[in-house]
Amino acid sequence: MTNMPAIISLSNPKSPEAEAYRTLRTNLQFSTVDHALQTILVTSPNAAEGKTTTVCNLAVSFAQIGKKVLIIDGDLRRPRLHTYLGLSNTVGISNVLTQNLPVQEAMKESMLDIQVLTCGPIPPNPAELLNSNRLKELLNQLKQYFDIILIDTPPVGVVTDAAILSTLVDGTLMVIASHQTESDQAVRAMKLLQTVGAKVLGTVLTKVPADRKGYYGYQYYEYHTEASQKGHKSKKRRVR
């Protein structure tokens, strides 16, 4: 299997971007003191803001320090993780949840022995499946075998799926695209997660111009509620 160019943590591990993902990994490892951080959901306010890129690079960063990593495609509406990684999507998590297919039969191996659970056939009732006891049981089962489980989800500002899943994981990362995401969209997305009691670990700012002094292509910023609610008077102001 050939390396995907966008997975820069694998293709160019000495790059500033790869170092930024390692910094993100370290920050996540020390973000909780009372319990282990095993399940991490990654979402965004809108589509095409870098969720899947972040998930895959973060997975590589964890695998590089010997962690057993599983990536789950939690987008049961418009899945693309399998395309991104060049994997088959004939079977996946939808088969496990609806047909009781053993999860081992649905998993696929990717780079650095990272296991991947793709979407599988798109179900007619994504929100109901994600809110099922079966999924809760599945996550608890998988936590016995993996150190880190990363879940790629649809944008929280578009459908309810990410908000539902955020209540089942140890923490949630919000991906925001520089010069693309409007500030009111970012604030609304955060409020949607707060409403359901999600534990927001932080935000990942993507698509930062490479020539911007002091920035990497992908950078991590800790999220603070008070800070997120200041300076948003202009509803059309883009995140920079």
Secondary structure by P-SEA (a helix, b strand, c coil): cccccccccccccccaaaaaaaaaaaaaaaccccccccbbbbbcccccccaaaaaaaaaaaaaaaccbbbbbcccccccccccccccccccccccccccccccccccccccccbbbbccccccccaaaaaacaaaaaaaaaaaacccbbbbbbccccccaaaaaaaaaccbbbbbbbcccccaaaaaaaaaaaaaacccccbbbbccccccccccccbbbbbbbcccccccccccccccc
